[in-house]
Amino acid sequence: MLETLVLVHPVLDNSWINFDVNALVQNFWSATFDGLTFGAIYGLIAVGYTLVYGVLNLINFAHSEVFIVGAYGVVITLTSLGFGPSAPNLSPAAIIGDLLLALIVGMAASAFTAWVLERVAYRPLRKRNAPRLVFLITAIGASFTIQYLIFLIRGANAEPAVTMFVATPVFNVFGTIVYSQSLIIVIASVALMIITDWFIRRTRTGRGIRAVAQDADTATLMGVNKERIIQITFITGGILAGAAALFYVMLVPSGVIYNGGFILGVKAFAAAVLGGIGNVRGALLGGLLLGVIGNYGQILLGDSQWTDVVAFVVLVLVLLIKPTGILGTSLGRSRA
């Protein structure tokens, strides 16, 4: 019987899983910093999922395409400014100016896509009081529609690589060099998340978002324009997705392709669920944890293909213990 099992499952040998604790110990800090860098991008994209879910109880699976449209905006802008596979020979001030312009274009492209998506795909369904399942199917359909519109316009090949600047060492942690690129991405992402959290908790519009999330009908009776709040929610998520697009291109210069948002979007959604979907702070926490855990897993198991598997296994385990996620507070119940 044992011989039969070995024949049926020949992959269960030492070459299939390389559980190397020493490799993880040796690469611990590099895996941590790389994971935090990717995790910050996941967190920014995750905010779009968590805001829309908090307000509409809708999982907007087309948000990954909102992100990728912003990435195309960033790449096209930088290419038009003369950026290419090699870092440009420009002054720091000129590079910063060009990156700010690309950031604005990426944010605008993603925000506009999110606004059109809400107006065309979701608003007609709300007016007809469509069932939740119809919203979900529409979101998936909208995702594929945007993907293949990009395919028709830009083709099946990835966009040419765009290198923004030469990454320079900033500091050293136990022999691991942390580069300017990673530092910029993490600090800027955390700053954007702090601004977003302040906007949701301290501004009049933010109070409107929380009111609609808690009870849309009562909020309407109190004078809140529900449709306007929903538009702002989609646009806010789009703006952050556009910022994430710039950071993604900074990290993966040749990673922009028509269907390139799918896997990143799934990870961002997992980050939102892990941190507590409907919780803005949880989106960032979930993203950072997902990035770090995925990196630890691929080193421990000896293959980069295990990154996503490990991250989602941890997600499932967390949800089995705490189904509402780590932080778990919904947007409508968050305190001012």
Residue, then its C-alpha position, 0 to 999 in steps of 0.5 A: m500500500l505504501e509503494t502505491l502511495v509513493l507511485v501515485h504521489p511522486v512529488l512528495d519528496n525533498s525536492w518539492i518542499n525545501f523547508d530551510v530555516n537557516a535561509l530564513v534566518q540569514n535573509f530575515w531582514s532583507a525579506t522583511f524590508d522587501g515584504l514591507t515595500f510590497g505590502a505598502i502597495y497592497g495596503l494602498i490598493a486595499v483601501g479601495y476595496t475596504l471603503v466601497y465595502g464599508v459604504l455599499n457592502l459591495i466587493n468591487f472586483a474591478h478595483s484591480e483594473v482601476f489600479i492598472v489604468g493608473a499604472y498605464g497613466v504613470v508609464i505613458t506620462l514618464t515615457s513621454l517625458g523621456f524616461g526609459p529602461s535606464a535612469p535619466n540623467l536629470s537633476p534631483a529637482a527635475i526627477i521629483g517634478d516629473l514623478l509628481l506629474a506622473l503621480i497626478v496623472g496616475m491618480a487622475a486616471s484611476a480616480f476617473t476610472a473608478w468614477v465611470l465604473e460607479r456611474v455606468a456599472y453600479r448606479p443603475l443597479r442601485k436604482r433598480n434595487a438589484p440583488r447583491l449577487v447581481f452587483l458581484i457579477t457586474a463587478i467581475g464583468a466590468s473587470f474583464t471589460i476594462q482588461y480587454l479594452i486596455f488589450l485592444i488599445r495597448g496590445a498584449n505585451a507589457e509596456p517598456a520598462v521605465t526606470m525613474f532613478v538609481a536606487t541608492p543605499v540609505f542605511n544598513v540593518f544587520g548587514t542588510i542595505v535599505y535602499s531609497q526606493s523602498l524607503i520612499i514607497v513605505i513612508a509615502s504609503v503610510a503618509l497617504m494612509i494617515i491622510t486618508d484616515w484623518f479625512i475619514r475621521r475628521t472631515r465633514t465629508g468623512r463623517g458623511i461616509r461613516a454615516v452612510a456606511q452605518d445607515a444609508d437611509t437615516a443618513t439621507l434623512m439627516g441631509v447627507n447626499k448618499e449618491r455624492i458620498i458614494q461617488i467620493t468613496f469610489i474616487t478616494g479609492g481610485i486616487l490611492a490606487g493611482a498612487a500605488a500604481l506609481f510605487y508599483v512601477m517604481l518597484v517593477p519597471s516592466g510590470v505593466i500589462y493589461n491583465g497585470g492588476f489581477i493578482l495584485g488586486v487579489k492580494a490587496f483584497a486579501a489584505a483588506v480581509l486580513g486587516g478587517i474589511g471596512n477598516v482603513r487602518g486594517a487595510l494598511l496593516g493587512g497589506l504589510l503583514l501579507g507582504v512580509i509573510g509571503n516573503y518569509g514563506q518563499i524563503l522558508l520553502g525555497d521557491s518564489q511560487w510559494t509566496d502567494v500560497v503561504a500568504f493565503v494560508v495565513l489569511v485563512l487561518v486568521l479568519l478561522i480564528k477571527p472572521t472579522g479580521i485582525l482589527g475588525t471594526s467596520l467603517g460605519r462603527s469607527r469612532a471619530 
